[in-house]
Amino acid sequence: MASIVKIGSGKRPTRAIDFVDATDQRKRKRIRLGKVNNKEAAETKLRIEKLLTAKILNQSLDNETALWLKGIPDTIYDRIAKTGLCAARLPTADSPSIEGWICKYLTERKSDRSYKSSSYDRLRQSADRIIAYFGKLTPVDSITPNDAKEWRASMITEGLAEATVRLHCRNAKTVFAEATERELISRNPFAKLKSSSVAAKNDRLIDEEETVRLLDAAPNVQWRLLIALARLAGLRVPSESHSLTWDCVDWSDEKLTVYAPKTDTTRIVPIVPELYELLLDASEQSDGSVELITLSRNNLHRDFHKIIRRAGVIPWDDLWQTLRRSAETMFAEEHPQKDVSAWIGHSVAVSLKHYAKPSEAQYKAASSRRVLSAPKSAAKSAAVRSGTGSQHVATEPNGIDEEELSAQTKTRMVQRVASPCGSLQEMGRAGIEPATPGFSVLCSTN
């Protein structure tokens, strides 16, 4: 009933839907869609056919097509309405501009005390990108899903990392989902963009030797304790490490109570012996301070880089995050993942995707461990088949282990093979092959 036509050439030509309206003197009509992909054009073609069928049969639209019609942009809707397949939309109040709506949303988020400042800063960065790309005065309801995809593609072309692109897409979804809730737009144009978090490509782990060198290179007990809290307990630095007080340390049960500002939750972390010793040293030099870590949050990265160079350790990216990931890997080598994830402060799925990494020791242990039982020795098998060695093997003294027994059996077999003539003389008429039951002639007489 309808067909998709291409107007022009190129990788992404303009597409349109052509159809014949049987209720209007069988006139051929065209609806221009603009630059859309094959999937979007096929979806529009299907909906045009349903609209045409409903008009010919004088029936009401199905719910799915009615929702689709309600959610399409005004430009496409007006083109469909001009063909007579649907009524024109009633005039509505002017849609707010992108800048007006986003600024209003940001103001609301900033006044929300439960909204973290770091989250607001990232949202602000995404908002600046949206406004810069689409324009300050662009109506918020004029953005189409195709426009949203092109915005995402522009960030990839710009050279942004995939994780950064997905972060901006997540924020865009959030902003425009709220606009959908308030019925400023009929549907979220960013809803189908890929925005889930991706695992970091950095698989660097700080092993035990490097950890010792870092602790030895630290200038004082405060720096040693901070490094240990990240590497041996998996704490986030500085948000969790600098929130600790001495009341959080359970000396008798060797547990540490950690508050996570990121998730607004509290968890219990085991205190390993090395961390326990550093906590004792720090408590003796605390001078009545309530906080465990009294180092300033400022310039932690700069000062830690100096410690890394002094320790002679190869530098790495994501300084504190890598220590935290190494701590989880250390825990996961000896404890169930569900317990480790609870200690680190996230779900098992997040652990497996972003944190838990196989260490070099695990690779070596896996490659050196036999996974199949040792095969039965050829000599022992031959003795069992011939019926001459099974009793002898069974009556070996208990002092000889299986490997020694197998070696002795092999030696006897080699001695027998070394005298082929004698062996053949003992065979008789039966030959080499075992006797076949049911036959009177057991060997060839030729």
PyMOL commands that set and color helices and strands:
alter all, ss='L'
color gray80, all
select helices_A, chain A and resi 38-57+63-71+74-82+98-111+117-134+140-142+145-158+162-181+208-217+221-231+241-243+246-248+273-284+300-311+319-332+337-344+348-355+360-368+378-386+390-394+402-417+420-430
alter helices_A, ss='H'
color red, helices_A
select strands_A, chain A and resi 2-7+14-21+27-34+249-250+255-260+265-270
alter strands_A, ss='S'
color yellow, strands_A
deselect
rebuild
show_as cartoon
